[in-house]
Amino acid sequence: MVKEWNRTGLYKMSCIFVTRGFHGYSVQFSPYEANRLACACSQHYGIAGCGALFILDICKQQQQGGMQLFRKLDWQEGLFDCCWSETSPSIIASSSADGTIQLWDIYTQQQVPVAVFQEHLKEVYSIDWCTIRGNNKLLSGSWDKTIKMWDMNNIQNSSIATFVGHQNTVYCVKWSPHISDTFASTSGDETIRIWNSNTPNPVQVIPGGSGEILTCDWTKYDQNILISGSTNNQIRVWDLRNTQQPIHILNGHQYAVRRLKCSPHNQSVLASVSYDMTVRTWDYVKSDRPQETIQHHTEFVVGLDFNLHQPSEIADCSWDERINAYSPVSLRHS
C-alpha cells in the first residue's frame, strides 16, 4: 500500500501496478470478485505495437505494490477496452486496434482467446456487456462509425445486428442497466444516440453540445438519467424525458473528459478522468463543481471504474503505465 496526497491536502491509500511498456486504456473491476481487476493496454500509446490484457488481484495486506499479476494475455495489436462477462467469472472480452473483439477464459492455460469476432473495419474503441439478466449480449463501437451487437449465448455466430447512423467515430457504447434492449452511444459527430436494439434507427438523437462526445454512463438509480463527457471539457447530465438542454453542466476539467462512471452506490455521485491528467469526483445534486481533484498521474488518464463490492473504491489507468486502485476521501464520506 502506498500513501499518496491529493489536491485537498488529504491522503488516500493506493494499490499500484506498473505495466512497463504498455499504456493503459481501460480498467474494470470484476463483478464477481471484490479484489480482481482487468486492464486493457497498448504499446506506444495505441499508435502501433501489441496489446495486453492484465488480470490483477488487489492484495491490501501487502506493504508495497498492492497488486499481483494473475494473468497477462497478449494480443497482436493494441487493446482499447475490456469488459467482464455477466454470466461467468472466468470470461472477459477485449477490443483491439485491428477491428477485432477477443473473448478470453482467464482460468485456462492457453494464451489464445476462446473466440475472436472480426467484422469491424477499423479500431473497436468501446465494448459493453449487458448487465440485465437474460440479455446476454455484447455491444461494440468502432472508428468505422458502426455499432454491432453480438449474442454471447452463441459465440460462433457473426454479429446479430449492425446499427448505422453516426457520422463519425463511435467512442462509447453503453447498455442501460434498467431497460433491456436499450443502449446509448456517443460519437465524434457531437451527438448522443439512444437505441432500441430491436430496431435499426435510434429512438433519440441528442445534440450533446460543442465538441466530440467521448464517453457516457447511465445512473444506476434512475432510468431517465444519462451523463456524458466531451472534448469541450464539460460533463453534462441529461434527463431523457426532455433533452432540449442538460439538467446539469459540470465544469472543472481543463481538457477533454475521456471517461466517466456513475457510482453504483450513490444516486448522484460520479467520477471522471481526463486528458488534463486528473481524476475528479462529483455529486451533481450538491454542486456543479468537483468534490475532489486527484492528480497522481503524469500522462493522460483514460480508464476508470467503480468497485461494485467496495463502496468507496475506484480504479484508474493512464498512459504513464500506472494502474491505481484507491478510495478517494470524497467517496469515503459520500
N, C-alpha and C positions, 0 to 999 in steps of 0.2 A: 504494500500500500504506500502511496506517495502523497504527501501533503502539498497542495498547491493553493495559490492565492488568486482570487478574482478581483474585479474592479470595485466590489463593495467593501473590500478590506477584510472579508471573512474567508475562511478556508473551507475547502471541500476535500474529501478523500477520494483519490483517483486510483483505479487499476489501469495500468498502461501496457500495451503491447506494441512493439515496433515491427513493422512489416518488411523492412530492409529491402529496398529496391522496388517495392510495389506501393503505388499511391492509392489510397482508399477512395472509393466511390459510394459505397452503400453499406450500411450496417443494420442488422436486425437481430433482436433477441428471439430465442426460441419460445414459442407459445406453450411448450411442454415442460421445459427445464429452466428454472429460475436463473441459473448461472451459466447458461450456454448462449453463445453469441456467434453470429456469422458476419463476415465482412468480404465484400466483392472488391477486388483491387486490379489495377492495371500497371504495367511498366510504363515509364516515360510519359506519365500524366495522361495515359489513354490515347496518345497520338500514334504510337507504334509499340510493337513488342507483345509480350504474352500477358495472360491474366492469371489470377489465382484467387481461389475461394478459401479463406481462412476460417476454420471452425475452432472456436476458443472456449475455454472454460475459465470462468472467473473464480479465483481462489483467494478469498478475502482474508484468510488466515496468514497468507504469505507476507513477509516483511518487505520484499522487494518484487517489483514487476506486477504481480497481482493477477496475471492471466497466463494460462498454459495452453500451448498448441495441442489441440486434439487431432485435427486433420488439416492438411494443406492439399487442396485439389487444384491441379494445374490445367489451364486451357491455352490453346494455341494463339488466341487473341485476347485483348483486354476485356475485362468484365466490368459492367457498369451498374448492375443491380442484382439483388438476391431477395428471395422470399421463401419462408418455410412452408411446407405442406400443411394443410389444415386437417389432414386425415392420418398422418404418420409422422412420428418424431424423428424418423431416420431419413426423411426425404426433404431435399431442398432444391430449389431452382435458381439458376443464374442466367444472366443475359449478356450478350457479347457484342463486340465491335464488328464481328463478321456476320451479323444478322441472325445468329442462332440463339436458341434457348437450350440450356442443358438441365437435365434432371439427374441429381446425384443421390446415391444412397451412402450416407456417411458411415454406416456400420459394416459395409463390405470392405474387403481388402483391395478391391480393384481401384485403379486410378483413372478409370474412364467413366463417363456418365452412363446411366442405365437407359437413357433416351436423349436424343438430340432432335430438336424441332428446327427446321430450316425452310422458312417461307419469306421472311422479311428480306428486302433488297438492300437495306442499309442497317446501320447500328441499331440495336434494340436497347433503348435507354431506360425503359421502365417495365417492370412486371409486377403483378399483384395477384395473389391467390384469394379467392372469395372465402370469407370467414363464416358465411351463413350455412348452417347445416343443410346438406342435401344438394348444394350448388357447388360441386367440386370442379370449379373451372378456374382457369388461369387467363389473365389478360396480358397482352404485350403491346407496348407503344414504341414506335420506331422513327428514325430520321427519314424513313420513306413516306411519312405523313399518314400511315395507316395504323389501325388498331386491330389486333387479331385476338380471337377467343379460342381457347384450347380446352378440350374435355379431358380432365385428368383421370377419369374412370376408364379411358381407352387411349392410352398414351401412344399406341402405334398408328393412330389415325392422323390425318392432317388437321389443320385448324377447322373449326366448325362454323366460323363466321369471320368476315373482314368488314371493318367499319371505316368508311371513307368520308371525308368532309373537311378535315383540317387542311389548311393551305400551307402549312409549314411543319417543321419537326414536331412530333408528339413527344413532349418531355415527361409527362406523368400520366399514368392511368391508375384509378383507384376505385375499387368496388365500394358501394355503400355497405356499411355494417348493419343497416336497418332493413333495407328493401331488397329482396332477392331480384336479380336480373337488372339492377340499376347500377350504373357506374358513371364516374366523371373522368374527363380528360383535360389536359392543358397543353398549350402549344405556343410555338413561336409566332403564330398568326394573331396573337394577343386576345384569344378567346378561351373561355372555359365552355366545355360542352357536356351536357348531361344526356345519357343514353339509356334506353331500354334495350337489353341485349337480344330481345326477340324481334326488333325492328331495325332496318338498316340506317335510318336517319336519326339525328339527335332530337330529343324531345325539347331541349332548351339550348340556346346559344347565348352565352353571357359575354358581352364586351367587358373584358377584365381590366380596362384602363390602359394607359400607355405602357409599352414595354412587353417583351416576351414573358409569358407566364410559365415559370419553370416547375412549379410544384403546387399540390393541393392536398387537402385531407378533410375527411368528414369528422365532425364532432361525434363522440360516442354516445351522446345522451339526447340528441335532437336530430331527427331525420332530415330536417329542413336546413340545417346549418352546414355550410361548406366554407373552407378557408383556403385562400390562395396566396402565393408569393411570386414576385416577378422581378424583372430586371430594373424596374423603376424604384427598387429598394423598399417597396411597401408590402405589407401583409393586409389583405382585405378579407373581411368577414361578410359572407353573403347569406341572406335568407332567400331560399329558392322560391318562396311564395311571392316575392317581389324583388326582382333583380335590377330594377332601374338604377339603383345605387347601392353600394355596400352599407351594411348597418354599422360597421366599424372600419376605420383605417388606422393601422398600427404603424407608427414611424419610429425609427431608431437605427436600423441598419444603414450603413454608409455605402454599401454596394449591393448587388443583386442578392435576393433571397433564394438560395439554392435548394433548400428542402425545409419543410416544416412538418411537425407531427402534433396531433391533438392528444392530450393526456387521456389514457383510459381510466383514470381515477378521479378526475375533476372536470366538471362540465365546461368551464370557460378557460381552462389552462392549456397552453400550448408551448412548444419550444421551436426555435428556428435556427438555422445555420446559414452562413453567408460567405460570399467572396471577400467580405471585409475581415475574415479570419476570426469571427466571433461566433459564440453560441449565445442566444438570448432566450429568456423565459418570459412569458406574458400571461396576464389574466385580463382578457378583453372586457370583462364586466367591470373590473375595478379601474382600469386605466388604458389609455391608448399608447402608453409608453412602456418600455420593457421593465419587468420587475427586477431582472438581474442580467448583467452582461459579463460573460465569461470569456476570457482571452487566454487560452492555453495552447493555441496552435500558431505556427509560423507560416502557414500556407492556407489556401482556400479550404474551408470546411464544407464538405459536401454530403456526408452521411449522418443520419440521426435516427434514433428510435427510443421509445419508452419501454421499460421493462413491465410486462403485464403482472409480474409476481411481486415486484418491489415498488411500492407507490412513488418513492422519491427518486428512483434511479433512472438515468438515461445513459445512452452511449452515443459517441460520435466518432467520425473518422475524417481524415484530412489528407491533402496531398503532401503533407510533411512526414508521411509514413507512420503516423501515430494513431492508434485506436485507444480511446479513453472510455471507461465506464465509471460513473460517479453519481453523487447525489448533490445537486445544486442546493444552496441554502434556501432559495425561494421555494423550491419544491418540497423541502422538508417541513416548511411552515405553511404550505398552502392547504 
